[in-house]
Amino acid sequence: MPLLDGQVRRMFEEVAFSYDLQNSVLSLRRDSAWRRALADRLPPGRPLRVLDVAAGTAEVALEICRRRPLAQVLGLDYSPSMLAVGRGKLLSQGLAGRLSLCLGDARRLPVRDTCMDAVSIAFGIRNVDDRATALAEFRRVLRPGGRALVLEFSLPEASVPRRLYRLYFEHVLPPLGNFLSRSDYAYDYLVESVLAFPKPEAFAQELTRAGFGPVSRTPLSLGIVQLYEANVPNRPAQGAAVRSSSSEGVSCW
Ligand SMILES: C[S@@+](CC[C@H](N)C(=O)[O-])C[C@H]1O[C@@H](n2cnc3c(N)ncnc32)[C@H](O)[C@@H]1O
């Protein structure tokens, strides 16, 4: 049975302190290359304001700061323990002036309309209960011409890699991941949630329905991960309604 939102949050609270190690071991250290690929797709030029949603332990936010020395980054997550790990890293790397972390929900971003140049979310959207609301929020906070970047797991398209990967993913990864995270269910949940997530074309359509322009996607590591890139049209399409902020007064940036 799928986990309820509160159970997902509790799970991230429980695994936070070994989360980075789990990622690195179980992805054979590919995870940092995936996050680098995302950071490389940020819009070019000028200082950027970037919101990293479901920031977790701030790995993406830190990568963005490393790649883009003029960027101001806000990382947001609803798990205080994941953010606490991230905060330790940003302080030890002397990035407190450029990177802030705040507790918040992807479905109700505490950020004013059109104030971000880019919104990123890595391995987070699959976990968000009510994806349509979250995508509408990404659209709302992005300026015209702004960019959403989404990293999410998927399955390889070619049949042999797909079969081999499914063997690893469904039979090796859950016991190993549960052992590393000292959880009974965290990696069973990972597999279930990846298999339940829409196929890449269907997720791209969800982005379009949320008001983004044409969506491009790049399969990474044979399609184990997809990187989606969706831009906000420079002028809103006629008749397109962009939800306005209901969170004025609680802006944390
Ligand atoms: C798999 S982790 C990804 C963390 C990080 N982006 C990374 O690349 O390692 C998923 C994160 O999504 C967060 N999350 C899930 N649902 C959320 C929501 N509705 N609002 C904010 N954060 C959420 C969890 O707390 C968790 O930190």
The ligand as an SDF file (V2000), in Angstrom:
LIG
                    3D

 27 29  0  0  0  0  0  0  0  0999 V2000
   14.8850   11.5880   -2.0400 C   0  0  0  0  0  0  0  0  0  0  0  0
   15.0470   13.0670   -1.1350 S   0  0  0  0  0  0  0  0  0  0  0  0
   15.9000   14.1260   -2.2770 C   0  0  0  0  0  0  0  0  0  0  0  0
   16.7700   15.1300   -1.5900 C   0  0  0  0  0  0  0  0  0  0  0  0
   17.6990   15.9420   -2.4890 C   0  0  0  0  0  0  0  0  0  0  0  0
   16.9720   16.7240   -3.4580 N   0  0  0  0  0  0  0  0  0  0  0  0
   18.7270   15.0790   -3.1770 C   0  0  0  0  0  0  0  0  0  0  0  0
   18.9430   15.2270   -4.3890 O   0  0  0  0  0  0  0  0  0  0  0  0
   19.3610   14.2740   -2.4990 O   0  0  0  0  0  0  0  0  0  0  0  0
   13.3960   13.6820   -1.1990 C   0  0  0  0  0  0  0  0  0  0  0  0
   13.1480   14.8830   -0.3060 C   0  0  0  0  0  0  0  0  0  0  0  0
   11.8400   15.3870   -0.5950 O   0  0  0  0  0  0  0  0  0  0  0  0
   11.3290   15.9470    0.5980 C   0  0  0  0  0  0  0  0  0  0  0  0
    9.8780   16.1350    0.3980 N   0  0  0  0  0  0  0  0  0  0  0  0
    8.9530   15.2140    0.0640 C   0  0  0  0  0  0  0  0  0  0  0  0
    7.7320   15.7790   -0.0320 N   0  0  0  0  0  0  0  0  0  0  0  0
    7.8990   17.1050    0.2110 C   0  0  0  0  0  0  0  0  0  0  0  0
    7.0240   18.2220    0.2460 C   0  0  0  0  0  0  0  0  0  0  0  0
    5.7030   18.0990    0.0090 N   0  0  0  0  0  0  0  0  0  0  0  0
    7.5380   19.4310    0.5220 N   0  0  0  0  0  0  0  0  0  0  0  0
    8.8790   19.5840    0.7890 C   0  0  0  0  0  0  0  0  0  0  0  0
    9.7560   18.5610    0.7750 N   0  0  0  0  0  0  0  0  0  0  0  0
    9.2710   17.3400    0.4830 C   0  0  0  0  0  0  0  0  0  0  0  0
   11.7510   14.9500    1.6660 C   0  0  0  0  0  0  0  0  0  0  0  0
   11.7250   15.4850    2.9640 O   0  0  0  0  0  0  0  0  0  0  0  0
   13.1600   14.5900    1.1960 C   0  0  0  0  0  0  0  0  0  0  0  0
   14.1400   15.3990    1.8120 O   0  0  0  0  0  0  0  0  0  0  0  0
  1  2  1  0
  2  3  1  0
  2 10  1  0
  3  4  1  0
  4  5  1  0
  5  6  1  0
  5  7  1  0
  7  8  2  0
  7  9  1  0
 10 11  1  0
 11 12  1  0
 11 26  1  0
 12 13  1  0
 13 14  1  0
 13 24  1  0
 14 15  1  0
 14 23  1  0
 15 16  2  0
 16 17  1  0
 17 18  1  0
 17 23  2  0
 18 19  1  0
 18 20  2  0
 20 21  1  0
 21 22  2  0
 22 23  1  0
 24 25  1  0
 24 26  1  0
 26 27  1  0
M  CHG  2   2   1   9  -1
M  END
$$$$
